[in-house]
Structure formats: C-alpha cells, structure tokens
Amino acid sequence: MDGKYEPIEVEIFGQAYNVRGDGDPNYLMELARFVDSRMREVAAEVATVDPAKIAILAALNIADEFSRYRKQR
C-alpha cells in the first residue's frame, strides 16, 4: 500500500472526522477548512443552531457557487 488512502483527521464545525482520499492530505485539510468556514458563515446568519441544517444550507450555498461558476465558463 502506498499510503494514498490513509485517513486523516479534520475538524468541521467543531466535529472531528476521519477522511481519506486519493492525493495530497493537505488538499483534504484545505477542503475541510473551506466547508468549516462556509458553515460558520451560515451559522452567523441564521437563527438555527442545528448543525445538520447549517450543513445543508452551507452545501446549498457551495452548490450554488459551483453552478454559477460552471455557467460562466
């Protein structure tokens, strides 16, 4: 085994997750920081404290941004 799929621990919105993926572990850490940042932005704007609802809203925001980016290209 070449270690490409060794799990790394990331923290998103105060929760630790073991994730694995093909490629640079630093990239996974960067993605986790991005998701954490978006969740914190959403949490600052909504009345709910439910992490699942905040995650869904953050995912919708990220999906919207991605969709707009694809349409522009």
Secondary structure by P-SEA (a helix, b strand, c coil): ccccccbbbbbcccbbbbbbbcccaaaaaaaaaaaaaaaaaaaaccccccaaaaaaaaaaaaaaaaaaaaaac
